[in-house]
């Protein structure tokens, strides 16, 4: 489903076009506060269908007297139950970085036909500005205020606030995603990604294998290779060149496991073989943690 299918437009009771917005799901809409301020009755259009807006919250509720621009964050959350089943756009995780490209989808008055219709813009983020994030190298036509600004994965990273010039392609400003997220219901906030664990590399595996004293013995290391191959089964064996120096030999063994057609299976066999030959050891428990396999379960009762 194309992200632009979540774009909507707002009108007053007389049908006058006010600006753009987008659907986050469950009938919850986002736009700019300045787009809908002063209009207690609103209609939202999605495709050919029109739906009444049942509630609207503006942040802040009122502009400062005499202000040239609506103050930050200049956002509106609106509810339209009739759109509960309409396409929705996902949220990103962070504000776009300087130099990043964003794609805007919304509605504007076409300068040729004079009619309101879908409109897009591709803009480049310059960086922070007094009105939000400054964007350049693109044309924000009048009416795109409240539109979604998407990253390369089709996720919302900002809301279009204003154009620098409605008649020239000189960009304008976005309200960043970081200003929107705190206003949303918790259920709509993007799930936090777990922190990445330490990288599983041949060097990291070899360092842990090198701590148990038995694996300093060449004969035990050769037995470890045999145990790994036995665990992998016929046709899956590793080819590991022998080296008299334990660190070099163990690194070659770890690299062979990581380059195997089934790296996870080879690493499991490596850990099982090392535990069988060396017995319990904190370094092997550390290797189990690195591989996500847990500590030595110990002998079965």
Buried (B, 14 or more C-beta within 10 A) or exposed (E): EEBBBBBBBBBBEEEEBBBBBBBBBBBBBBBBBBBBBEBEEBBBBBEEEBBEBEEBEBBBEEBEEEEEBBBBBBBBBBBBEBBBEBBBBBBBBEBBEEEBBBBBBBBBBBEEEEEBEEBBBEBBBBEEEEBBBBBBBBBBBBBBBBBBBBBEEBBBBBBBBBBBEBEEBBBBBBBBBEBBBEBBEEEBEBEEEEEEEEEBBBEBBBBBBBBBEBBBEBEBBEBBBEBBBEBBEEEBBBEBEEBEEBBEBBBBBBBBBBEBEEBBBBBBBBBBBBBEBBEEBEBBBBBBBBBEBEEBEEEEE
